């Protein structure tokens, strides 16, 4: 008993100063081996994985032995489950295994003691071994080790607490070092200031931001933060008032002054630190330099102001639509839509101001602009607030409005221009009709008067020639020349009359007139003309037949004068409620500039391509010109309905000789 007490005192004096767990367990194992005369042993801590041992001790040496026993595995693992001492022999029949220790260290018996801390918490284990066939442990050995294990539990809790404290301190130092490095490397300014206006701490970024050489230079130089750093000291006071009230200041923009006197803008977030009495002690602030952003915002405001002035000064309507609604509109736009002020229209759907006939087109244009595409200038019809229509020319382009796809449009009132164009078109149509009527009249006069007189002259000269009154050779030669000239005159007058207005067009229809004209054209020009005409075209409206004939005339004239083509082709089709005419050649084509100029000509009625286009437009048709180095193709399309000759009223102005036997036909043939 005295020996146990001495050993316990030895344990108390040797273990308590130890804060190294491995040294602690080595000392504990050797004391236990001495108390129970064991020949070996080990000890270790309880971990989440099980009981952990680092060394195995013998009387004379220490062997590295890293081992973890899971719950229920071996004697240490059984302690996790039972929390009471365990006795075992290597060949016992109680089912307890020593798990490799006998084979490695020659152990025949083992005693394993749990180290229990406060409230029965399992801290670790102590296990001693004996060797020899008759060696074993008794329950008295458990009682001998029990005081040692209790003392070890007290010491081990101190070791564990000390190790935890050291870990916490090391972690705190690492965190502090990491926090300091983070603050020093931050690009934002970080500071701690007093309510009196002095810096207590600052990072290098803040010193650079304010133009100081170092944080220490900043801390030592600034004694009154509001007056030395803030351009307007009231901003500092306002920020302090707000942060004291709520505890934090989420976002606060202020203008500060650098050491050299220049200014900068910062975005500031702050919080207040209070003492136990609730009195503010420090203010911690995070500052970000937003000078470039503020300059950009100022430039943007100036640009927006100039843009707004340009919009307000523009005589055209300018508006912006976003998500189908008007979000911006100038005063001319409000007047165009019949409103006194743009405010009355902002926020309203765009489609309300679009005529129903144009809404599908406008929706398609908006979708295209939302996709970032450009759209051409078009003519539309807007609706005023009172429901009246106004014709406009609209140019639009995509843009972003508050980060969303939008479109800006410029609309110009073209009502007066369109009215003038319609009046001009009506005048043009009247002139075309008047010219056709004049051609008919001149053709009729040539046919009925001049041609008849020339025919009579030819007959008289023929009678004179046959009477034999011309006795000399000179007289007979002169009479023959006069007769030839008279016949040529008849032929020329007849040709001119037919070209001005062929009677075949009125009498027999468009197909016959085209055949007659193509035959005469081939004879006069030597250019082959291929005809593709329907066998039963029927009669078309008079103006339409005249227009189609004039288009063919103009096209073949251009082929003869400019195309240098050996051939031409005329195709006429009537199908599905429309008539299509195609005139093509195999010439050198029309130069692009010439074609564009001709198509853009205004007010030049009856001149070439522009005249053809105007004739076709007057009757609601379309004309298309396709030209390249392989030739030119002119396509005319008219909507129509079937109309027979009986539907066509007689023309009292037609010059027809009853039976169709015209004296001119017997004397001259077309050239």
Buried (B, 14 or more C-beta within 10 A) or exposed (E): EEEBEEBBEBBEEBBBEBBEBEEBBBBBBBBBBBBBEBBBBBBBBBEEEBBBBBBBBBEEEEEEBEBBBEEEBBBBBBBBEEEEBBBBBBEBEEEBBBBEBBEEBBBBBBBBBBBBBEEEEBBBBBBBBBBEEEBBBEEEBBEBBEBBBBBBBBBBBBBBEBBEEEEEEEEEEEEEEEEEEEBEEBEBBBBBBEBEBBBEBBBBBBBBBBBBEEBEBBBEBBEEBBEBBBEEBEBBEBBBEBBBEEEEBEEBEBBBBEBEEEEBBBBBBBBBEEEEEEEBEBBBBBBBBBBEEBEEEEEEEEEEEEEEEEBEEBEBBBBBBBEEBBBBBBBBBBBBBBBEEBEBBBEBEBBBBBBEEBBEEBBEBBEBBBEEEEBEEBEBBBBBBEEEEBBBBBBBEBEEBEEEBBBBBBBBBBBEEBEEEEEBBEEBBEEBEEBBEEBBEBBBBBBEEBBBBBBEBBEEBBEBBEEEEBEEEEEBEEBEEBBEBBBEBBBBBBBBBBBBBBBBBBBBBBBBBBBBBBEBBBEEBEBEBEBEBEEEBBBBBBBBBBBBBBBBBBBBEBBBEBBEBEBBBBBBBBEEEBBBBBBBBBBBBBEEEBBEEBEEBEEEBBEBBBBBBBBBBBBEBEBEBEBEEEBBBBBBBBEBEEBEEEEBEEEEEEBEEEEEEBBBEEBBEBE
